[in-house]
Amino acid sequence: MKHFFDNCATTPQLVNNLLIPTIEEAIEGENTELFADIFDAHRQHIKEYKRLSSVIEENRHIQENINGYVSSYKAYHEENTVFHKKKSIIKGLYNGVKHEEELVQIQLGILAEEEKQIKLNQSLLNQEKKASTYQKKNKECLDAKAQFEMSKTALDEVEVALEKKSTRNG
């Protein structure tokens, strides 16, 4: 039996080896009804085989389409995951740069305030130098005035003494 079906690898071989001999026997007249029943059963099996082959082929195409969709979605998902990772990295970099910019702006503000303070200190120092110079000049002037007054007093005393001497001598 196994040897028989090994020789019937295709449907035409099966028809030639099984169906045709059965038809020949039925035609000989002994089993006409049996032939019709067997032929009808085989015909139903062949129809069912064709229908199932068609369904299998359709399912195979559907499976290929589904596999294509799955592959496409998998590639999309992988690209989307990479995109979101890169987006997250870029967002982190942006936030870091933004924070650095804020720190630089704060430092610039501090430096501007320090510059104002330095200019104010320089201005005060210049005013103090001017005031000190003024005080020195004023003291020198007062000292010169006092010396002048002393010299004048001494001169007046000399003049008075000369006058007294001249009035005594003369």
Secondary structure, 3 states (H helix, E strand, C coil): CHHHHHCCCCHHHHHHHHHHHHHHHHHCCCCHHHHHHHHHHHHHHHHHHHHHHHHHHHHHHHHHHHHHHHHHHHHHHHHHHHHHHHHHHHHHHHHHHHHHHHHHHHHHHHHHHHHHHHHHHHHHHHHHHHHHHHHHHHHHHHHHHHHHHHHHHHHHHHHHHHHHHHHHHC
